[in-house]
Amino acid sequence: MLNNQLKLYKVLTYILLPIGYFFGIIDVMFFMSALANPATLIFVFVIACLVIYTLTSYKFYSQGILKEQILKAKLKDWIKVNAYVSLFLCSLFFLNSISILISSNATLYKFIDDLISQQPNFPKEATPALILSILKIVASFLFITSAVALLHIRITLKLVKENGHLFEKQ
């Protein structure tokens, strides 16, 4: 059973790495715009937690699980803290993506029309049909991303607990 769990964890880890890098690039761009609007910095920090979680859990997997090297106790703290924030973020992604994917097109078109009517300078090239298709693509991506991340976080926290001997004593 543990061997199958490690195989699944390996697959999820390698799926999550490019997603983490993608969110890292997005986060840098958001950070630049957040400097002009400090209220959006919280979103930047939450996304950064997902990126940090991805990288620290990969280090735990590659150096701790595979090579059985002793890791610093701080790494365990970084994994846990960022895992809990990522759990929150991915839960929101999951719920939002499901609500979009199960909503009828009529409901979504109404939402899109309301959004467009509130934006006086909205580009005419962006038709409601185009926005709907982009919305569904993004929702599908976030659904898959959040499902992978939520499962990965669950397994990571379990492995960190089971492999406490891989971390230095504090």
Buried (B, 14 or more C-beta within 10 A) or exposed (E): EEEEEBEEBBEBBEBBBEBBEEBBEEBEEBBEEBEEEEEBEEBBBBBBBBBBBBBBBBBBBEBBBEEEEEBEEEBBEBBBBBBBBBBEBBBEBBEBBBEBBEBEEEEBBEBBEEEBEEEEEEEEEEEBEEBBEEBBEEBEBBBBBBBBBBBBBEBBBEBBEEBEEBBEEE
